[in-house]
Structures are given as structure tokens and as C-alpha cells.
Amino acid sequence: MKKSVLTVAVMAGLCLAACSANTPEAVSSSTTTPAPTAIQTTPARATATPTPTPTAIATSGSYAADITKLGIKPDNMKSYTAFMKERICEQDSIGLGIAVRSIGGGTPDSGGGVDVVRLTNAYFCPTKTQEIEAALDYFDQ
């Protein structure tokens, strides 16, 4: 008799478990998987070094007059102008950086200085302003 009561209890438990597993809520949650959710992300932007802001320098329309106003008195203005054009405007990449730092680090007594570089840039090669300003950032460090 004890075996039959135990058997009935086990059977009732199994029946209850089986019946509760077949409820609509249980069936839908066990057989249906949720649809994947699409998450839209924006691509990460590459962080670039900021573009240097060109520094405006006043020009009078005469390179010779502006150079003289800075206190530079070359022996031959024509040769000086050609030299500055060659050293600043005709250089690229590393050569330009070296020339800008070399001339920009000078003084008016030696025919150089940051303002001379900017004047040469303004008069003869304004398309190189960003490159030249990037090289002149060297002096701000």
C-alpha cells in the first residue's frame, strides 16, 4: 500500500509538471526565440590633428617694402626674394619643414624670422599656408 501511495504521488507530480509545461505561455517561451534586435551605430571618426589656423600677416602690396619694414636690409632685394621663394615655396614635405624652421628661427639681422616666412608665403605661395603654419607650430612648443 505504501508503494501505491508513493506511486500515485509521483505520478501526480509528473502530471502536474507536464501539464504546466504545455500552457501557452510555457510553450511560446520555450519554442520561440526572440528576434534579434538591430542596433544602428555610427562609425567612429578618426581623430586627426587639428589643421593649423593660418595667421594673417598684413601686406602692403610690395614684398620689398614689407621686408624692409621688418628691419631686413638685404644687399640685393632681387636675390633675396629669389632665395626666399626657392627656400619656402619650392620645397615640399621635410624640406619645407626644415626651411621654415631654419628661416623662421632667424632674426631680422640674419634675414629671417617667423614674419619673413609668413610674408614670403603670403606673396609667393599662398596655397602652402597650411603646410607652412604646421611647420611654424614648432616655435609655439
HELIX and SHEET records of a PDB file:
HELIX    1   1 LYS A    2  ALA A   21  1                                  20    
HELIX    2   2 PRO A   24  THR A   31  1                                   8    
HELIX    3   3 TYR A   63  LYS A   69  1                                   7    
HELIX    4   4 MET A   77  MET A   84  1                                   8    
HELIX    5   5 LYS A   85  CYS A   89  3                                   5    
HELIX    6   6 SER A   93  GLY A  104  1                                  12    
HELIX    7   7 PRO A  108  SER A  110  5                                   3    
HELIX    8   8 VAL A  114  PHE A  124  1                                  11    
HELIX    9   9 PRO A  126  LYS A  128  5                                   3    
HELIX   10  10 THR A  129  LEU A  136  1                                   8    
HELIX   11  11 ASP A  137  ASP A  140  5                                   4    
END                                                                             
